[in-house]
């Protein structure tokens, strides 16, 4: 069975553990400096060490982003940080400023190097250059097509990482200056203001507003290559990457579990594998933005872009986290997240288990009193369930209509 890595984002230590519990083979994260997701919680060096220890105990890897484009004032403390990462036994660093390659070599730092998507790598000659420099892996630009990826694999025999899910940038990967121009926040040093998510008035060449009451957008729809996982596996891609270091534990757990399920089902029986539309719906309900293959199967057109506004429907699907299971009374002890009530059919999912439904025939609060509904986020509750569940399983709205109650 061909092994392919499922790589998940980790915005903090809690999310790292959730990603690995739900099936990620590796996670990527940022330290307090030198990382492009400056608004994420990110990791102290002690948290990186703890994260690496947890990951290695679960046969997973940790990659640390050192992927800002360095200005002179950003250099302070970099060498010391790289040595700390070596001491923490991280599995690789992800870089975009190429001087770090030489810095690692010159100081005999034992760190595997991956080239960030910020380098916007789209051709085999660039990959060959990185390979000659001793780089282990290249993260291709999100704008790569299936043909690009296959040609690069055939020409270079290099470890290649491909984004399979997440936000797209209006500009080519790593080439955005909108945030700098509009807000004086440097997107290439971790300060992206997501200007491409804003809406704008439209003016003609005489600076006359011509858009009326209509607001225009320049935002691409999100990326999902779920349908093309078999293609990526057969091409020989090394790693499939999910974007989203600032997303919730519910988002991380859902995406990792869905992609894990699809990867494993295809590898277990390629000849009889069938794409399941329900997997796609799970991803959509979790993210609330439209997803498309973008550049993978064709050059994006009008249908791959938001031009006149966009819909981002929020939902309250995430109902709670399993804290424990009381086998004697056959009750789930949960920490509640969103409203549900007596009589609702809810869905439970977790690592290495098929989702299943239960009917909420009663709800007890922490004083063992019967209540008609779960109204208070993070309240500790009990609900009945004949089937044993595990700590850190998740409860959600039954939006897919599973029948196995």
Long-range contacts (C-beta under 8 A, 24 or more apart in sequence): 1-267, 1-268, 2-233, 2-236, 2-267, 4-232, 4-233, 4-237, 4-238, 4-239, 4-240, 4-263, 4-267, 5-61, 5-161, 5-238, 5-239, 5-240, 6-239, 6-240, 6-242, 6-256, 6-259, 6-260, 6-263, 7-63, 7-161, 7-239, 7-240, 7-241, 7-242, 8-242, 8-252, 8-255, 8-256, 9-242, 9-243, 9-244, 9-245, 9-247, 9-252, 10-51, 10-245, 10-252, 11-37, 11-40, 11-41, 11-42, 11-244, 11-245, 11-246, 11-247, 12-40, 12-41, 12-42, 12-43, 12-47, 13-43, 13-47, 13-50, 13-51, 14-249, 15-245, 15-247, 15-249, 15-252, 16-51, 16-54, 16-55, 16-62, 17-51, 17-54, 18-249, 18-252, 18-253, 18-392, 19-252, 19-253, 19-256, 20-54, 20-55, 20-58, 20-60, 21-58, 21-253, 21-351, 21-392, 22-252, 22-253, 22-256, 22-257, 22-260, 22-350, 22-351, 23-256, 23-257, 23-259, 23-260, 23-351, 23-352, 24-60, 24-256, 24-260, 25-60, 25-61, 26-55, 26-60, 26-61, 26-62, 26-63, 26-91, 26-239, 27-51, 27-55, 27-60, 27-61, 27-62, 27-63, 28-62, 28-63, 28-64, 28-65, 28-94, 28-241, 28-245, 29-62, 29-63, 29-64, 29-65, 29-245, 30-64, 30-65, 30-245, 31-64, 31-65, 31-66, 31-81, 31-85, 33-74, 33-77, 33-81, 34-65, 34-66, 34-67, 34-68, 34-74, 34-78, 34-81, 35-64, 35-65, 35-66, 35-67, 35-68, 35-190, 36-65, 36-67, 36-68, 36-118, 36-187, 36-188, 36-189, 36-190, 36-192, 37-65, 37-190, 37-245, 37-246, 38-189, 38-190, 38-191, 39-190, 39-246, 40-245, 40-246, 45-81, 45-84, 45-85, 45-88, 48-84, 48-85, 48-88, 48-90, 49-88, 52-88, 52-89, 52-90, 52-91, 56-89, 61-91, 61-92, 62-90, 62-91, 63-90, 63-91, 63-92, 63-93, 63-94, 63-114, 64-90, 64-92, 64-93, 64-94, 65-93, 65-94, 65-116, 66-93, 66-94, 66-95, 66-100, 67-94, 67-95, 67-96, 67-97, 67-116, 67-118, 68-96, 68-97, 68-188, 68-189, 68-190, 69-96, 69-97, 69-118, 69-174, 69-188, 69-189, 70-97, 70-99, 71-189, 74-189, 78-103, 79-103, 79-107, 82-107, 82-109, 82-111, 83-107, 83-109, 85-111, 86-110, 86-111, 92-136, 92-137, 94-139, 96-174, 98-133, 101-133, 101-134, 101-135, 105-134, 112-136, 112-137, 113-137, 114-138, 114-139, 114-161, 115-139, 116-174, 117-141, 117-142, 117-163, 117-173, 117-174, 118-173, 118-174, 118-188, 119-173, 119-174, 120-172, 120-173, 120-174, 120-175, 122-148, 123-148, 123-152, 124-151, 124-152, 124-155, 124-156, 127-152, 127-155, 127-156, 127-158, 127-160, 128-155, 128-156, 128-158, 130-158, 131-156, 131-158, 137-161, 137-238, 137-239, 139-163, 139-241, 141-172, 141-173, 141-174, 142-168, 142-169, 142-173, 142-223, 142-294, 142-295, 143-172, 143-173, 143-294, 143-295, 144-295, 144-296, 145-295, 145-296, 145-297, 145-298, 145-299, 146-228, 146-231, 146-235, 146-296, 146-297, 149-232, 149-235, 149-237, 150-235, 153-235, 153-236, 153-237, 159-238, 159-239, 160-236, 160-237, 160-238, 160-239, 161-237, 161-238, 161-239, 161-240, 161-241, 162-225, 162-232, 162-237, 162-239, 162-240, 162-241, 163-223, 163-225, 163-241, 163-242, 163-243, 164-223, 164-224, 164-225, 164-226, 164-229, 164-232, 164-240, 164-241, 164-242, 164-259, 165-222, 165-223, 165-224, 165-225, 165-226, 165-242, 165-243, 165-244, 165-255, 165-259, 165-283, 165-291, 166-222, 166-223, 166-242, 166-243, 166-244, 167-222, 167-223, 167-243, 167-244, 168-220, 168-221, 168-222, 168-223, 168-294, 169-196, 169-220, 170-196, 170-218, 170-219, 170-220, 171-196, 196-220, 199-309, 214-308, 215-308, 215-309, 216-307, 216-308, 217-305, 217-306, 217-307, 217-308, 217-309, 217-310, 218-305, 218-307, 219-305, 219-306, 219-310, 220-294, 220-300, 220-304, 220-305, 220-306, 221-289, 221-290, 221-291, 221-292, 221-294, 221-304, 221-305, 221-306, 222-287, 222-289, 222-290, 222-291, 222-292, 223-291, 223-292, 223-293, 223-294, 224-280, 224-283, 224-291, 224-292, 224-293, 225-293, 225-296, 226-258, 226-259, 226-262, 226-279, 226-280, 226-283, 227-275, 227-280, 227-293, 228-293, 228-296, 228-297, 229-259, 229-262, 229-263, 229-266, 230-266, 230-270, 230-273, 233-263, 233-266, 233-267, 248-318, 250-286, 250-317, 250-318, 250-337, 250-394, 250-396, 251-286, 251-287, 253-394, 254-282, 254-283, 254-286, 254-349, 254-394, 255-283, 255-286, 255-287, 257-349, 257-350, 257-351, 258-282, 258-283, 278-400, 281-399, 281-400, 282-400, 285-315, 285-317, 285-399, 286-317, 288-312, 288-313, 288-314, 288-315, 315-397, 316-397, 317-396, 317-397, 317-399, 318-394, 318-395, 318-396, 319-346, 319-374, 319-395, 319-396, 319-397, 320-374, 320-381, 320-394, 320-395, 321-392, 321-393, 321-394, 321-395, 322-348, 322-350, 322-389, 322-390, 322-391, 322-392, 322-393, 322-394, 322-395, 323-380, 323-391, 324-391, 325-385, 325-388, 325-389, 325-390, 325-391, 326-382, 327-388, 329-382, 330-384, 330-385, 330-386, 331-364, 331-382, 331-383, 331-384, 331-385, 332-382, 332-383, 332-384, 332-385, 332-389, 332-395, 333-380, 333-381, 333-382, 334-380, 334-381, 334-382, 334-383, 334-395, 335-378, 335-379, 335-380, 336-374, 336-376, 336-377, 336-378, 336-379, 336-380, 336-381, 337-377, 337-378, 338-377, 339-373, 339-374, 339-375, 340-373, 340-374, 340-395, 340-397, 341-372, 341-373, 341-374, 342-372, 342-373, 344-398, 345-398, 345-405, 346-395, 346-396, 346-397, 346-398, 347-395, 347-396, 347-397, 347-398, 347-399, 347-400, 347-402, 348-385, 348-389, 348-393, 348-394, 348-395, 348-396, 349-393, 349-394, 349-396, 350-389, 350-390, 350-392, 350-393, 350-394, 351-390, 351-392, 351-393, 353-390, 353-393, 355-400, 355-402, 356-387, 356-402, 356-404, 356-405, 357-398, 357-402, 357-403, 357-404, 357-405, 358-383, 358-384, 358-385, 358-387, 358-405, 359-405, 360-384
